[in-house]
Amino acid sequence: MSDALSQSRQSLSAAADMAVAYLETIGERNVIASEAARAALGGFDMDMPHDLGDPTETLELLNRLGSPATTATASGRFFGLVVGGTLPAALGARVLATAWDQVVFNDATSPVGVKLEQVAAKWVLDVLGLPRQCSVGFVTGATMANFTCLAGARHALLERQGWDVQKQGLWGAPRLRIIAGEQSHVTVLKALTMLGFGTNVIEWVPCDDQGRLDASKMPQPDENTIILAQSGNVNSGASDSFAQIVAQANSAWVHVDGAFGLWAAASNSTRDQLAGFEGADSWVVDGHKWLNTPYECGLAICKHPTAVHAAMATQAPYLKVGGEAAPKDMVPEFSRSARGVEVWAALNSLGREGLADLIDRTCHHARTLADGLREQGFDILNEVVLNQVVAALPDAEGWSAKLAAHVQNSGDAWFGPTNWQGREAIRFSVSSWATSENDIRQTLNAVSDARLRLDRA
């Protein structure tokens, strides 16, 4: 045992040194991995070793070949995929939680894991202004969070019609309706298809020029309907008119996909954009986006915990029954890591003011970025209401992917091409706590340089 402890100590010490060295240079290194670094990954293509190896030598190989070949998502100049960095406290919490190696399916297997999930859940509901009775399930991300909430919705709506979907399945089940905006995110649609709803049955609602569901054109819902609303359009950042949607719901289940946009409720500067959202039945938000926890971390929040429990609960003779629902009975995964520890650490270290500042600061950076792009002659296609910026060149075709690739290959920043309202564009998601004014200036300079080089080509 002493030898095992010694090896663990050496491994943790070595890994910490390597991680610190990596983060110390994150601001200066290229955001994209170089071709040489990618080529060096071929060093991993070897036969599995036959003999027992030294753990530190394994880490050294991993660091030597792996660290240079990362995309620097922890950099302040990564603006793709609405990905935040990792807050220092959340990073440390992951290391400690990994050492704990908890299986958080009930309080017998992990008292601390369950307790911190309970506390973090209360904090999340409080800071977002959601009802205290809501359940909060910790999952891998928005896809599984949408799956969890919509499974609860499916159970509740079928139960209203006397159908137990857990026992009777879907064959012969009463039909449920799905109403969704045309700009609904693909992860919501994926969750629907996994639950047995075909996309052809969705009653699509037109969206306005910011991607908001036009509630005035929404079909009349009934109590057998699920309405899919959105907080934070992946391009524009805009949120649907929740108050109007809820007012027209007519006993339908309203679900809000707020993978990043729901965090806007944590700041007085942006909360009004979500007016009426608390009247929905379920919500989704990611920790690894705007809260800046490590990947993978999503939260499934539901006003009707019994519906989620009915859809997710497992029955096994060796599991504790009774009392508060075990975490494994509120989410799809049975074997679950202690990802709630990282949410707790992020919220505990930020506090209310720090979280609001994180939201406000990144929104400010987005507006600064939009202003700088306008000065360079770009059209800004979205109202920059949150942390998203969509920019297009007037009267130009076939440029967006080339420009984005040029900047990526320069190593100065990372953003991607998109298509918005029929125009090709580039999209920036300013989500990281580490982004600074210098990062914004460097990015703008990189865009300007890329345009000049492309014009000369």
Secondary structure as the mmCIF struct_conf table of DSSP 4:
data_model
#
loop_
_struct_conf.conf_type_id
_struct_conf.id
_struct_conf.beg_label_comp_id
_struct_conf.beg_label_asym_id
_struct_conf.beg_label_seq_id
_struct_conf.end_label_comp_id
_struct_conf.end_label_asym_id
_struct_conf.end_label_seq_id
HELX_RH_AL_P HELX_RH_AL_P1 SER A 2 GLU A 24
TURN_TY1_P TURN_TY1_P1 THR A 25 GLU A 28
BEND BEND1 ARG A 29 ARG A 29
BEND BEND2 VAL A 31 ILE A 32
HELX_LH_PP_P HELX_LH_PP_P1 ALA A 33 SER A 34
HELX_RH_AL_P HELX_RH_AL_P2 GLU A 35 ALA A 40
HELX_RH_3T_P HELX_RH_3T_P1 LEU A 41 PHE A 44
BEND BEND3 MET A 46 MET A 46
HELX_LH_PP_P HELX_LH_PP_P2 ASP A 47 PRO A 49
BEND BEND4 HIS A 50 ASP A 51
HELX_RH_AL_P HELX_RH_AL_P3 PRO A 55 GLY A 66
HELX_RH_3T_P HELX_RH_3T_P2 SER A 67 ALA A 69
BEND BEND5 THR A 70 THR A 70
TURN_TY1_P TURN_TY1_P2 THR A 73 ALA A 74
BEND BEND6 SER A 75 SER A 75
TURN_TY1_P TURN_TY1_P3 GLY A 76 ARG A 77
STRN STRN1 PHE A 78 PHE A 78
BEND BEND7 GLY A 80 GLY A 80
TURN_TY1_P TURN_TY1_P4 LEU A 81 VAL A 82
HELX_RH_AL_P HELX_RH_AL_P4 PRO A 88 TRP A 100
TURN_TY1_P TURN_TY1_P5 ASP A 101 ASP A 101
TURN_TY1_P TURN_TY1_P6 VAL A 104 PHE A 105
BEND BEND8 ASN A 106 ASN A 106
TURN_TY1_P TURN_TY1_P7 ASP A 107 THR A 109
HELX_RH_AL_P HELX_RH_AL_P5 PRO A 111 LEU A 128
TURN_TY1_P TURN_TY1_P8 GLY A 129 GLY A 129
TURN_TY1_P TURN_TY1_P9 ARG A 132 GLN A 133
STRN STRN2 SER A 135 VAL A 139
BEND BEND9 THR A 140 GLY A 141
HELX_RH_AL_P HELX_RH_AL_P6 ALA A 142 ARG A 160
TURN_TY1_P TURN_TY1_P10 GLN A 161 GLY A 162
HELX_RH_AL_P HELX_RH_AL_P7 VAL A 165 GLN A 168
BEND BEND10 LEU A 170 LEU A 170
TURN_TY1_P TURN_TY1_P11 TRP A 171 GLY A 172
HELX_LH_PP_P HELX_LH_PP_P3 ALA A 173 ARG A 175
STRN STRN3 ARG A 177 GLY A 181
TURN_TY1_P TURN_TY1_P12 GLU A 182 GLN A 183
HELX_RH_AL_P HELX_RH_AL_P8 VAL A 186 MET A 194
TURN_TY1_P TURN_TY1_P13 LEU A 195 GLY A 196
HELX_RH_3T_P HELX_RH_3T_P3 THR A 199 VAL A 201
STRN STRN4 ILE A 202 VAL A 205
STRN STRN5 CYS A 207 CYS A 207
TURN_TY1_P TURN_TY1_P14 ASP A 209 GLN A 210
BEND BEND11 GLY A 211 GLY A 211
STRN STRN6 LEU A 213 LEU A 213
HELX_RH_3T_P HELX_RH_3T_P4 ALA A 215 LYS A 217
TURN_TY1_P TURN_TY1_P15 GLU A 223 ASN A 224
STRN STRN7 THR A 225 GLN A 230
STRN STRN8 SER A 231 SER A 231
BEND BEND12 GLY A 232 GLY A 232
TURN_TY1_P TURN_TY1_P16 VAL A 234 SER A 236
STRN STRN9 SER A 239 SER A 239
HELX_RH_AL_P HELX_RH_AL_P9 PHE A 242 ALA A 247
TURN_TY1_P TURN_TY1_P17 GLN A 248 GLN A 248
TURN_TY1_P TURN_TY1_P18 ASN A 250 SER A 251
HELX_LH_PP_P HELX_LH_PP_P4 ALA A 252 ALA A 252
STRN STRN10 TRP A 253 ASP A 257
TURN_TY1_P TURN_TY1_P19 ALA A 259 PHE A 260
HELX_RH_3T_P HELX_RH_3T_P5 GLY A 261 ALA A 266
BEND BEND13 SER A 267 SER A 267
TURN_TY1_P TURN_TY1_P20 ASN A 268 THR A 270
HELX_RH_3T_P HELX_RH_3T_P6 ARG A 271 LEU A 274
TURN_TY1_P TURN_TY1_P21 ALA A 275 GLY A 276
HELX_RH_3T_P HELX_RH_3T_P7 PHE A 277 GLY A 279
BEND BEND14 ALA A 280 ASP A 281
STRN STRN11 SER A 282 ASP A 286
BEND BEND15 GLY A 287 LYS A 289
TURN_TY1_P TURN_TY1_P22 TRP A 290 LEU A 291
HELX_LH_PP_P HELX_LH_PP_P5 THR A 293 PRO A 294
BEND BEND16 TYR A 295 GLU A 296
STRN STRN12 GLY A 298 CYS A 302
BEND BEND17 LYS A 303 LYS A 303
HELX_RH_AL_P HELX_RH_AL_P10 PRO A 305 MET A 312
TURN_TY1_P TURN_TY1_P23 PRO A 317 TYR A 318
BEND BEND18 LEU A 319 LEU A 319
BEND BEND19 GLY A 322 GLU A 324
HELX_LH_PP_P HELX_LH_PP_P6 ALA A 325 ALA A 326
HELX_RH_3T_P HELX_RH_3T_P8 PRO A 327 ASP A 329
BEND BEND20 MET A 330 PRO A 332
BEND BEND21 PHE A 334 SER A 335
HELX_RH_AL_P HELX_RH_AL_P11 ARG A 339 GLU A 375
TURN_TY1_P TURN_TY1_P24 GLN A 376 GLY A 377
STRN STRN13 ASP A 379 ILE A 380
BEND BEND22 ASN A 382 ASN A 382
BEND BEND23 VAL A 385 ASN A 387
STRN STRN14 GLN A 388 ALA A 392
TURN_TY1_P TURN_TY1_P25 PRO A 394 ASP A 395
BEND BEND24 GLY A 398 GLY A 398
HELX_RH_AL_P HELX_RH_AL_P12 SER A 400 SER A 410
TURN_TY1_P TURN_TY1_P26 GLY A 411 GLY A 411
BEND BEND25 ASP A 412 ASP A 412
STRN STRN15 TRP A 414 TRP A 414
STRN STRN16 GLY A 416 TRP A 420
TURN_TY1_P TURN_TY1_P27 GLN A 421 GLY A 422
STRN STRN17 ARG A 423 SER A 429
TURN_TY1_P TURN_TY1_P28 TRP A 433 ALA A 434
HELX_RH_AL_P HELX_RH_AL_P13 GLU A 437 ARG A 456
#
